[in-house]
Amino acid sequence: MSEYIGNRYQILKLLGRGGMADVYLAYDVILKREVAVKVLKADMSSDDMALERFKREAGAVTQLSHPNIVDVYDVGDDGDKHYIVMEYVKGYTLKQLIKKRGPIPYKEAVWLMKQLAGALMEAHRNNVIHRDVKSQNVLIKDDGTVKLSDFGIALASGAMQITHKDSVLGSVHYLAPELAQGKQATMQSDIYSLGIVFFELLTGDVPYKADNAIQVALQHIKGTIPGVREFDPNIPQSVENIVIRATAKSPAKRYRNIALMLQDLNDCLKKEHLNDKKIVLDQTETKTKNSSVHVSELADENGKKKRSPFSAIFLISITLISILAVAGVLLLSGILNPKNDTVVVPDLRNKTVQEARDILATQDLELDDSRITWTLSDNIEKDLIISSSPSAGEEVETGSKVKITVSNGTYSVLDNYVGWDYKDAQTDLRNRNFIVKLLPVEQEGKSGTVLEQSVEAGSKYDSSKNNEITLKYISEPSIIIDYALRGMSIGDAQKYFEQNNIKYEFIQQDKSYFTEEELEDIHSGTVVKTLPELGTVYNISSGETVQVYYYSKGEGE
């Protein structure tokens, strides 16, 4: 990949890899800020469906503006590279927060959910269904602000599906039951996923876990989500009720829209709701009226019920068909991959190369020694790993090779010296181990002011090495004290100094030690010498006084 994308975004480092695109940290050289650039993978550029989905993400998010949605700044292509430029959020994901802290206190969890519900409401107001709401797609800034990201499979309400494969996407642990059954996504599918995120915040984990994706999907369809108060009885019932309603199996039982869910989030901690009763939703399907005999049961001669062998076969068949149907949906969605045994890439960050090699070996993975990249880091010490590819948490085939990026030491970020006095800038840069070259130019403005620097502000550099930089600054107004002043009359000399804005002072030389013959050679009232000397460069802005020496023959002259 070239150093720049779109002749504007300087690629700094890889932030993460996905199935369709890679995300880089970059520097916008025009607006002087860090951004995140999502670049469609090269092998996807020729895939019409992948390209369409990528363009759809750009189209979906550019119409959204909300403090809890990652902003999109630019969309474009550079040759065969298609990219989206987004706000760079310094922080961590909600999944990482939960892994680090465990269950989040319910008051804090409600506060986080209000922000997410507000973000979804903005999306839904613009008829955009996210379809991949999960804790991995929620970024948290250092001040606690959350940002909903990755609208990569978002769909405008009413838009045509691209393919059957595109009808079910997203993580299976947050998948709405109707999506697991192959039905089309709705705004209530987002509400279900958000309800699962709320459950995860309050309990520290997702509700359904199993050995494979099919079993997880079936639990979403048939399973019962545990009550969050079973994990923590201190959670108010009004809070648990929100999880119950948001995660109802049937969309008809869920919140009709995200605004209603947000309203309950705003109200649930109020005093009048702290003693709410637990809501119970009837999740069963309505039976046919006037039905007196169940297919699965028959009465024997003694009036006892017995199970028909045909009904047992029927139930087994129905179960197998359900499992096959779910498996087919998950296969088409890309969630299930039965090709080979897989393993999750471990987190290698802040490990040495040898430690990484040993850790990978325990997971039946291999370190790609031929593709180790060394680069400067903002916070990782020298010889420790910055990132891996595939990244931590990604599922890969056993035996896969993992590339790593290793810190070559920490870098420093160059200040913006434009507007500084060049002497101050020169001193500061020398303290940073820079070799400074000065380039004075004549231009209106305050003399000594730096106009340009050859290395851009915000650039990262290795402070342990000598670096060169050129400062272009406004030259100080100066003049060479003219040799023609020698022998010039005091009156003409005075005019010269005043015309050139030079401060001056006339000083009469002592002639008492001269002989009569020497006095004859002295020209009265003419310049003998100056300090600074004739021919010296004089900085007009310095305000220094030029001393002008002369002789006079007669007293009082």
C-alpha positions, 0 to 999 in steps of 0.5 A: 500500500502506498504511503498516502491514500487519495493524496491526502491521508498519510497512513500511519499504522494498521488498526485492525483487519476485517473480512472485507476491509482493513482499517488504518490510522492516518493523518489528514495532511490538509485538516491536520488531524488523525483519522481512521481510514477503512480500505476495501481489501484488494481481492474484494474490489473485483467482487461486485457484491462486496463493493456494493456493500462497502458503498452502502456503508458509506451511503448509510453513515454519511447521512447520519449526524449524532454525537454517539455515531462515528462521523464519516468525513470522506468517501472515495477511491484511489485507483483500485483502492476504495476507502471511507475516512472516519473519525478516529476514536481513541479508546477501546471497545465496549467488549474490551471494557466488559472483559476488563471490568466484568459486570458494569454497575447498573446505573453506569450501564443505563447511562451507556445504553441511553447513548446507544439508544440515541444513536440507533434512534438517529439511524432509524429516523433516517431509515437505516437499520444497523444489523450488526449491533454488538459490543465489539462495534461500540467504541468508548472514548476516555470521557465515557462517550460511546460511539456506535460504529461499523455500519458495514452491513447497514441497510436502508429500510425497504432496500432490496437485499443484494443476495441471500447471503447478505440477509443474515450477517452480524455476530451470532451471539447478538442475532435476532431470532427472525434473522437466524430463521432467514427473515429480513432485518427490521428495526426491531432486529436492532432493538433485540441486539441492543437488548443483548448488549444491555444483558452483557453489560449487566451480567458480564457475558452474553446469554447464550454460549455453545460449542458451535454457531448453530446451537447459539442460533437455536437458543436465540430462537427457542431458548429462555434468556436468564433474568439479569436479577439472577446475577445481581439482585440489586438491579432494579426490576424496572431495569430488568424489564427493559432487557425482557421486552427488548429481547422478546423472541417475537418482534410483536412483543418487543418495543415497537420502536427504539424511542419507546426503549429510550423512554424506559431507559430515561425513566427506569431509575426514577423513584416511582419505577423502583418497585415495578413488577416483573413483566411476563411476555407470552412467547408461545404461538397462538393455538388453533381455536376449538382444537381438542386433540393434539397430534402428538397425543392419543388416548388409550382404552383406559383413557390414558394418553399415549404418544403416536409413533407417527407423531414422534417421527413427525417431531423428530423430522420437524426438529431436524428440518429446523436445525438444517434450516438454521444451519443453511441460514448461518452458512449463507450468512458466513457466520458458520464455517465448517471447512476446517478446524479453527482457533482464535488468535491470541492477544500478542500485544506487549509480548516479545517475539519469542513469547509470541512464538511460544504462545502461538505454538500452544494454539497450533498457530505459527509466527511468520518470521519472514514478515515481521514489521518493525515500526515506531510506536506511540506507547509500546516499548522497543522490541514489544509487539504492537499488533498482529495480523490476523488480529487478536480475537479473529478466528482462523484455521489451525496451522495459519501463520500470524504476522506481527508488527514490533515496536522499534521504540517510541516516537515523538510528535513534532510541534507546529512552529509556524508563528514562533520566533525562529530563535525560540523554535531553533532552540526547542528543535535542537533540544529535540535532537534536530539539525535546524537549517534557517531560510530567511525570506523578505516578506511583510510581517513581524520579523523573525516569525516562522512561516513554514517548516519542512517537516509537517506538524504532527509528524512522528519521528525518532527522537533518539536519532538526528533529524533535519528540519528547515525553518522559513522565517521573515527576515529582519529588516537590515542595512549595511552601514555605508562606507560612504559615510567616512568623510561625509558631513555631519548634516548629510550623515544625519539625513542618511541615518534618518532616511534609513530609520537608524538610531544614531548618536554623534560623538565629538573626538578628543583632539587635544593630543594632536600636533599643529600639523596634524590638526591641519589635516583634520576636516572639521565636521565630517564622519571619521568612523562609526560603531558598529563599524562601516560595512557592518550589517545593521538590524533596523528592528534591533533599535541599537544606536549607531555611534558616529565619531567626528572632529571639530577644529574650533571650540564650540563647534 
